[in-house]
Structures are given as C-alpha cells and as structure tokens.
Amino acid sequence: MAADLLVSEIVEAYGAYYLNSGQNLKNIVKMLTQGSVTPSHMTPIKTNNDVYRMASFDIGPIVQPFKKSWTPTDPGEFHPQEIRKRRMKVDLDIWPDDIKSSWLGFLAGEDLSRKDWPLIRFLMENYLIPRIHQDMETMVYYDGEYKAPTGSTAGKPEESMDGLKLLLQKGVDDGSMKLLSIGALDKTTVFDQVETAIDEISEIYQGVEMLVCMAPIYARAYLRDKRAQGFYDIKSAREVNLGIDFSPSSVVPLPSMGTSTDMFITPKSNLIHVTDETMNKETFKVEESKRCVSVMTDWGEGVGFGINEVVWTNKTKTSTGE
C-alpha cells in the first residue's frame, strides 16, 4: 500500500494551498549524505552468476635430502572460496498529488501522467540515489548480515547481504585468517598499534602494498598521533599523510566501519566487490497506476576476500561460553 508523502509540516507552516512566491528547487536545502567509499578500495568483479567462485592452492615444503629410494611428499591441497552476490531492491510508491496544494506545488505538473511530474525526477536524482549509497556504505558493506526476506514487510538494509565484519569473524573463528596481537584500536595508541600490526604481517608480504583498514575516527587519530611524534620535517599538518613508515602500505579509512575498533589488513587485490554485469543501482523504472507512481530498481552485489589466509585482523574469536 502506498504511503503518503509527509508534507504535513509544510502545510501547517505555509498553508494548504499553492501560491507562487518565486520558490523553486534552490529553496529546498539538503543535508550531506554519506557517499560510497568502501567499493573504491576493492577489486571489482562483474558477473551475472549468483556466486563468484575461486580456489587457492597450498603446498608445504617439498625439498628433501637425496636418497635412492622414492619418498614422495604431500602434493598440496586446493581450497574453495566463494563470494555470494545477493539481490537487493528499492520499492517506493508515491502519491504526487500530496504536494499539489502546498508550498511544494512547483514540483507538480500539468500533465495528467503523474510519473512525468518534476517531483519524481527530483526525488530520484537528489534523494533516492544518494540514499542508496548511504545505506550501502553505513549499514551493508561492513555491518551487513543476510537474512532471507519473509512475508510482506520490507526488510532492513543491513539484512541485504553479508558484510565484511561477518566475513572477518567467520575467518577468525575457523582459523583461516591471521590474528593480530594489538587488541581493539585505541585513539591514544593507534599509531603504535598500526606499526606493531605491520610487523606481524608475514615477511613475504612486507614489500606488498597493503590496505590497513579502519574506521575514520581511528584514521584521524593515527594522523594526530603521527604528527605528535615530533620527528617529521613538515610545515603544516596537511603534510602528514596516512602512509606507514618503512612500508608501502597505508591506513585506509572506511566509513562503512562506523566507530568500530576493528582493523584488518589485506592487499587490494584480495578485497573483492562483486556486482552484476550491468549495475542498475542508479537506474530506476517508473510505473504509474491511476494516480500513484511506483519507483523501483534492483541489483546484485556482494563483498568478500579472495584468500582468507592473506587477511590479518585484530578481531577475536567468538566466545563459546565454555
């Protein structure tokens, strides 16, 4: 059932009528929204399959002292890894006539077809697309935990797919990811925590550029702590960057991590964002039934890691209560 546009406060303040006083789109002020950041640090994979499957191969030491008898060693093992792409959508029903006899009447139109009124395009371009990106960044990419939809009630954004937080926890619990000994991030010690974490990465990866991912609040604390060290020859704080001394790696602030005290480290090539071949997240279909306008879109998306063994994190194992 279509919900009414909430214009009651406008009507109460400005009256239940439209009077052209020169108001236009410039008179509708807008708050900032959180844009999409996390996918920009990931390796994009486009596929129309529901599951993106990979495999890694692990082989132990094979060199041995020579002797005439045949003594074969373990030939190695393949490990499966998959990233599931989940379907998600936007469904909205709008009664454009709700704004007709109000101060917002300039967004109405003379056409009998309500889907062609300026209101619909205005909402899609200025509010719906930014809101999709905000929902994904602040509720899905890190904190998401898929829950199969039931009944006729709309699900929550965070139930749309499994996010990185859940995948990290699974990797820690099954022992496939490496544990860092630095504990939860602390704003007063984050600089030392980052340097310690880098030292705990396998030596073979020390020369590889790694993403040291954390919440923006701790990335800012890292910069302040780095500035406070006092041994950098800088003219202003703007010259302090997110680089890590004596390492090709950098701190990467992810808004999707909110205020989490988690940190994880992995190469960009191992942090994967799977989407449809044709991404419809910013493309809408608009239908009209009588005087109600339906705005809809749907797409597939998923995040994950290529090789769990190339992920280091400070998350702890889930307590079993024993």
HUCOR-V245821 format. One line per field, one symbol per residue. ss: DSSP state (H for helix, E for strand, C for the rest). phi: phi as a letter, one per 20 degrees, with the letter a starting at -180 (. if undefined). psi: psi as a letter, one per 30 degrees, with the letter a starting at -180 (. if undefined). A space follows every 50 residues. Layout:
BEGIN
ss = ???
phi = ???
psi = ???
END
This chain:
BEGIN
ss = CCCCCCCHHHHHHHCCCCCCCCCCHHHCCCCCCCCCCHHHHCEEEECCCC EEEEEEEECCCCCCCCCCCCCCCCCCEEEEEEEECEEEEEEEEECHHHHC CCHHHHHCCCCCCHHHCHHHHHHHHHHHHHHHHHHHHHHHCCCCCCCCCC CCCCCCHHHCCCCHHHHHHHHHHCCCCEECCCCCCCCCCHHHHHHHHHHH CCHHHCCCCCEEEECHHHHHHHHHHHHHCCCCCCCCHHHCCCECCCCCCE EEECHHHCCCCCCEEECHHHEEEEECCCCCCCCCEEEEECCEEEEEEEEE EEEEECCHHHCEECCCCCCCCC
phi = .feffedfffffedoebdcfdnfbffeeecffcfeedgffddefcdbeff cedcbdcccefcfbffbffecfdffobecebcceedebbcccdcdgffdg ebgegfeebeffeffefggffgfffecffgfgffgffecdgdefbgcffc mdeffegfefafefgffffffffenedeeeeemffcfecffffffffffe fggfefeefdedebfgfefffffffffffndeecebffefdefdgmbfeb fcfdgfeldgefbccafgfeddddcfgdedfdddddcccldddddbbbbd bacrdfcffdcdbefdfffeme
psi = kkkkkjgeeeeeeflhlkjjggkafffjlklklkljeeffgljkkkkfkf kjklklkkkakfklkkleljiklkflkkklklkkkkkllkkkkkjffffe ilfgfffllfkfjffgkfeeeeeeefeeeeeeeeeeeffeeefkjkkkkl agkkllefgelkleeeeeeeeeeggflkkkgfakkkffgeeeeeeeeeff kkefgfgkkljjklkeefeeeeeeeeefefgkilflfffklglkkhkfll kjkjfffcgkglklklleffjkjkllejjgfgkkkklkjcgkkkkllllk kllakejefhkklgllkkkfg.
END
